[in-house]
Amino acid sequence: MSSDDDSDVIFKALADRKRRAILDALKDEPKTTGQLVALLPQIDRCTVMQHMKVLETAGLIVARKEGRERWNYLNALPIKSIHDRWIGDYARSAAGLMSRLEEELGH
């Protein structure tokens, strides 16, 4: 899979608000699938599992089976790679532009 394909999968995974809510829930600590289902009462367990599969395919979560429980962990590295490739470059560009503008305005 190319880097662009990886980015497409990550952007697709991040595009859904419920998937972002799952990632937010995992930000501080891993959670079981049952805990994640309880945090999203507006959707059924099967739908939560489908969202988690999309996140797992994108590499945004890593699951580990422990007995009867499935523990889900956030993997922020794909988000960092998106940041480094897209946001970082644009932010540097914008900062350079603002710096030149300040110089031209004499501030």
C-alpha positions in Angstrom: 0.0 0.0 0.0 1.4 3.4 -0.9 1.6 6.4 1.4 -1.3 8.0 -0.4 -3.4 4.9 0.1 -2.5 4.9 3.8 -3.5 8.5 4.1 -6.8 7.9 2.3 -7.7 5.1 4.8 -6.7 7.3 7.8 -8.7 10.3 6.5 -11.7 8.0 5.9 -11.5 6.6 9.4 -11.3 10.1 10.9 -14.1 11.4 8.8 -16.9 9.9 11.0 -17.8 11.6 14.2 -18.5 8.4 16.0 -15.1 7.0 15.1 -13.5 10.2 16.4 -15.5 9.7 19.7 -14.1 6.2 20.0 -10.6 7.6 19.5 -11.3 10.3 22.1 -12.4 7.7 24.6 -9.1 5.8 24.1 -6.9 8.9 24.4 -6.3 8.5 28.1 -6.4 4.8 28.6 -7.3 1.5 26.8 -10.9 0.4 27.1 -12.7 -2.9 26.5 -15.2 -3.2 23.6 -18.0 -3.3 26.2 -16.9 0.0 27.7 -16.8 1.6 24.3 -20.3 0.3 23.5 -21.5 1.8 26.7 -20.0 5.1 25.8 -22.0 5.2 22.6 -25.6 4.2 23.6 -27.1 5.8 20.5 -25.7 2.9 18.3 -25.8 -0.8 18.8 -22.8 -3.1 19.5 -22.6 -4.4 16.0 -22.3 -0.8 14.6 -19.7 0.1 17.2 -17.7 -3.0 16.1 -17.9 -2.0 12.5 -16.5 1.5 13.3 -13.8 -0.2 15.3 -12.9 -2.4 12.4 -12.4 0.8 10.2 -10.2 2.3 12.9 -8.2 -0.9 13.2 -7.8 -1.2 9.4 -6.4 2.4 9.4 -4.0 1.4 12.2 -5.6 3.9 14.6 -6.5 1.3 17.2 -4.8 -1.9 18.3 -6.8 -4.6 19.9 -5.6 -7.3 22.3 -7.7 -10.2 23.5 -7.4 -10.9 27.2 -9.6 -13.8 28.3 -13.1 -12.9 27.2 -12.4 -9.2 26.9 -11.0 -7.3 23.9 -8.9 -4.4 25.0 -8.6 -1.5 22.6 -5.6 0.8 22.5 -5.1 4.1 20.7 -2.3 4.2 18.2 -1.6 7.9 17.5 1.2 7.3 15.0 -1.0 7.4 11.9 -2.4 10.7 13.1 1.1 12.0 13.7 2.1 11.0 10.2 -0.9 12.9 8.8 0.1 15.9 10.9 3.7 15.7 9.8 2.8 15.4 6.1 0.0 17.9 5.9 -0.5 20.2 8.9 3.2 20.6 9.7 4.1 21.8 6.2 1.1 24.1 6.0 1.8 25.5 9.4 5.5 26.2 8.5 4.3 27.9 5.3 1.8 30.0 7.2 4.3 31.0 9.9 6.8 32.0 7.2 4.1 34.1 5.4 3.2 35.8 8.7 6.8 36.5 9.5 7.3 38.1 6.0 4.1 40.1 6.4 5.3 41.4 9.8 8.6 42.5 8.3 6.9 44.3 5.4 4.6 46.1 7.8 7.5 47.1 10.0 6.5 45.4 13.2 
